[in-house]
């Protein structure tokens, strides 16, 4: 039942792939080309093509990697010393689902001129953040993302869906279920671990086009691998949309008054293969401390997870997007949500299916904690690295449990009757400029243990400040055409 053809053929998990495994697969399956893949500063998956000339040539490529121009990929790399190496990570290899020529693709890591990992590479920052978390706390980190996106195509009048009522809608009212399922299968075949997919709330018509919102959600997985899966998934979905003759966008906001698209991140701390976010009493103190860390760094985390002005047009009240720094159970108005988590010791399957045994099964290990403000503009590696730093920070805070208790809410904070509670809470930034200032205030935490290089953080701060969007919401209200310009500029985040 394994969808990944390499796993099927080699009969081992991707984590155990070796160079010789890849050579064997390429030889036995008549693979003619190899693609190196790596992520640039814009978050997009880049490509370097190789024609395989011989077994010796293939072995050489897989061992030595290749040179690339780092200054064309990252603004903080100087042109005078810009050469970087890209070296493949064998566990990431997958069969290209689109190429007519049989092709194997593989993700790469960046190395500098001395042969050491490039400190400014987001993928390496993520790796360091996980290593420090494990060393300092004894916990490993598993995460999964939710990719929300709009499919946009020419309008048709048959079976029109209800505006902003598209949640879990099915055909014929939802038009792009086939696109979604084909994308899900391709992602799974390329190594993605998918939980499910469905249509989302957003649906509207404008200027002869229909805009339909969908979502693909992943399973919790090892931190670094989860990031790779999201990167590959976005590339697959865009390429498939191109083949369908439609376009998709992960942009956080594409028009006023309609649902925006987020990229919520679910997290859980693990030890010896066990989820430590729960204990016999429910949500564990470990989970609450991690939540405290998320909240304490939340304003600065937007620098990695909400990276252009349209991000802050989504983070407004009454749109199921957070605005205040708080957390709660099953509460979609908060920043950090604890989803329904199978904590009751009841076999619901036996109730629904009387022929089944009433054996009690503990599903509480499925519990995650959801961070709800990021969107598709995020630098996925840096966002997850920042969340990892935040989890460690929370576990090491002297007052973590007290802070968590203080910021817990069990009401809809957007209701007018709870206005006093809302006013007592910190607010998420309202612009890129404000986000940059929040990151500046927390720089020392991100630099601890040399996880985030100072030069990289300063570069992010400069880019955010350069948007000069302090008054973006007011400007959009006064000049709606400015929104159109912003959407066009950041459509393919």
C-alpha positions, -999 to 999 in steps of 0.1 A, spaced: 0 0 0 31 23 -1 26 48 -29 63 58 -32 78 37 -61 113 40 -47 102 26 -13 83 -1 -31 113 -12 -52 140 -8 -26 118 -23 2 131 1 28 120 35 42 134 67 27 154 74 59 175 43 50 182 52 13 219 51 4 238 62 -27 240 26 -39 203 22 -35 197 52 -58 221 39 -84 204 5 -83 170 20 -88 182 42 -117 200 13 -134 171 -12 -130 144 13 -140 161 29 -170 162 64 -154 178 88 -179 181 120 -160 188 134 -126 175 167 -112 191 184 -82 165 205 -63 171 232 -37 152 261 -23 162 297 -29 154 327 -8 121 331 -26 109 297 -12 106 282 -46 121 248 -56 150 254 -81 163 228 -105 196 217 -120 194 190 -148 219 162 -155 219 137 -183 232 104 -169 261 94 -191 274 64 -172 274 46 -139 307 63 -130 292 97 -140 261 91 -118 283 80 -88 304 112 -92 274 135 -93 257 119 -63 290 120 -43 305 154 -52 274 175 -58 278 206 -80 285 244 -79 258 271 -79 258 309 -77 248 316 -42 244 354 -48 216 347 -73 198 325 -48 203 345 -15 206 383 -11 229 379 19 255 361 -2 281 385 -17 288 382 -54 325 384 -48 325 350 -30 292 336 -42 300 300 -51 282 273 -31 280 236 -34 247 217 -36 250 182 -23 222 157 -26 204 142 5 197 106 -6 166 101 16 147 129 -4 149 112 -38 117 108 -57 105 99 -92 96 130 -111 58 128 -117 57 151 -146 88 145 -168 82 125 -200 119 114 -198 123 90 -168 139 113 -142 149 111 -106 147 143 -85 166 148 -52 167 176 -27 201 191 -19 219 209 10 241 239 6 278 239 15 303 267 15 338 269 0 353 252 30 331 222 26 310 231 57 272 235 58 263 270 46 252 288 78 228 310 59 208 282 43 173 280 58 174 242 55 205 242 77 191 266 102 161 242 106 185 213 112 204 232 138 173 242 156 163 206 159 197 194 171 197 221 198 162 212 210 172 175 213 204 184 232 189 209 255 155 192 263 158 156 253 127 160 231 124 157 193 99 177 173 72 165 149 51 189 128 27 190 100 13 217 78 -20 226 63 -18 240 28 -48 262 19 -50 275 -16 -74 289 -42 -79 273 -76 -89 300 -102 -105 292 -136 -129 306 -160 -164 308 -146 -193 284 -154 -229 286 -143 -236 250 -136 -241 240 -99 -229 273 -85 -216 269 -50 -228 292 -22 -205 321 -15 -182 315 14 -200 282 23 -177 258 5 -164 239 36 -161 202 27 -183 207 -3 -184 179 -29 -189 177 -66 -207 190 -86 -208 222 -64 -170 219 -58 -153 219 -91 -117 209 -83 -119 177 -63 -102 158 -91 -73 183 -92 -69 180 -54 -69 142 -54 -45 140 -83 -21 164 -65 -24 144 -33 -15 111 -50 15 128 -68 27 142 -34 24 108 -17 43 91 -46 71 117 -40 73 109 -3 47 132 12 27 118 42 -8 132 37 -36 131 62 -65 143 40 -77 169 15 -110 188 12 -126 219 -1 -125 249 22 -148 278 31 -137 302 4 -156 304 -28 -165 334 -49 -169 347 -84 -153 378 -98 -148 393 -133 -157 361 -151 -136 338 -130 -145 313 -102 -122 312 -71 -124 279 -51 -105 273 -19 -92 239 -10 -68 224 16 -44 195 18 -32 185 53 -2 164 62 5 139 90 28 148 118 64 139 108 100 144 117 107 182 116 132 184 87 113 159 65 80 177 71 95 209 58 107 191 27 73 176 21 56 210 21 82 224 -3 77 195 -28 39 197 -24 37 234 -34 59 227 -65 37 197 -75 5 216 -71 16 245 -92 30 223 -119 -2 203 -120 -23 234 -122 -2 245 -152 -10 212 -169 -47 217 -160 -47 251 -176 -58 268 -143 -38 287 -117 -35 283 -80 -23 307 -53 -12 302 -17 -14 340 -12 -28 349 22 -54 374 9 -66 379 -27 -97 401 -21 -115 419 7 -144 402 25 -135 367 14 -117 339 33 -79 342 32 -55 312 30 -34 302 59 -7 276 65 -14 264 100 13 243 116 5 215 140 33 205 164 41 178 190 71 171 212 82 134 212 104 113 235 112 77 228 85 76 201 58 88 225 38 120 223 46 140 255 19 167 248 -6 146 268 -6 127 301 -32 110 322 -48 144 331 -50 157 295 -28 183 281 6 180 297 27 206 315 53 200 287 27 211 261 16 241 281 52 252 284 57 248 247 26 269 241 40 296 264 71 297 241 50 300 210 30 329 225 61 347 239 77 347 205 45 348 184 49 385 174 84 379 161 75 345 144 55 365 119 88 376 104 92 341 91 56 331 87 39 362 73 63 378 50 46 404 28 19 431 32 -10 409 21 -3 387 51 -16 414 74 -48 419 55 -57 383 65 -49 387 102 -81 406 110 -112 398 132 -141 375 122 -122 357 94 -111 326 114 -76 341 115 -59 351 148 -52 387 159 -45 383 196 -17 364 214 -36 337 233 -45 300 232 -75 277 239 -91 243 234 -109 238 201 -112 276 197 -107 290 162 -105 326 174 -71 321 192 -35 320 179 -26 286 194 -54 261 193 -55 227 209 -77 206 185 -101 179 196 -78 151 205 -95 117 211 -88 119 249 -120 101 259 -116 64 264 -145 55 242 -145 32 211 -166 53 188 -161 28 159 -178 1 179 -208 24 186 -210 32 149 -204 -5 139 -221 -29 164 -204 -59 149 -170 -47 160 -153 -54 194 -157 -27 221 -120 -29 228 -107 4 243 -79 20 222 -58 49 234 -57 75 206 -46 104 228 -11 103 212 -27 119 181 -29 152 200 -12 182 184 -10 219 192 -18 242 162 -1 275 155 -26 294 133 -11 327 120 14 316 93 4 317 56 17 306 22 42 335 21 62 318 49 98 307 45 89 271 55 123 262 68 128 294 88 92 293 102 96 257 115 131 266 128 115 296 147 88 274 161 114 249 173 133 277 190 100 288 205 92 254 219 127 252 235 123 287 248 90 278 264 104 247 281 132 268 295 110 298 306 110 302 344 73 312 343 61 291 314 31 275 331 20 308 347 23 325 313 2 298 297 -25 301 323 -26 338 319 -31 337 282 -57 309 281 -91 319 268 -123 299 265 -145 324 247 -148 339 212 -125 369 217 -141 386 187 -174 389 204 -181 424 217 -191 411 251 -155 398 256 -139 431 246 -122 435 280 -105 402 276 -93 411 241 -78 444 254 -58 425 280 -39 404 254 -10 413 231 -18 417 194 -1 402 164 17 428 142 -4 447 117 23 451 91 57 439 79 73 469 95 58 460 129 68 424 125 104 435 119 104 455 151 91 425 170 119 403 156 145 429 166 133 427 202 138 389 203 170 386 183 190 372 212 167 342 216 170 332 180 207 337 180 212 314 211 233 283 203 241 298 169 208 286 154 200 317 134 229 336 120 228 373 128 234 383 92 203 363 81 181 379 108 193 414 98 186 407 62 150 396 70 145 427 92 157 450 64 134 433 38 104 436 60 110 473 68 115 480 31 78 474 25 69 506 45 34 492 51 28 506 85 -7 519 75 -15 492 49 -51 485 62 -61 521 62 -45 527 27 -65 497 13 -98 511 27 -91 545 11 -77 531 -22 -91 496 -31 -70 495 -63 -39 492 -41 -51 458 -30 -53 446 -66 -17 458 -71 -5 441 -39 -23 408 -48 -7 408 -82 28 415 -68 26 387 -42 2 362 -60 28 334 -63 42 335 -27 
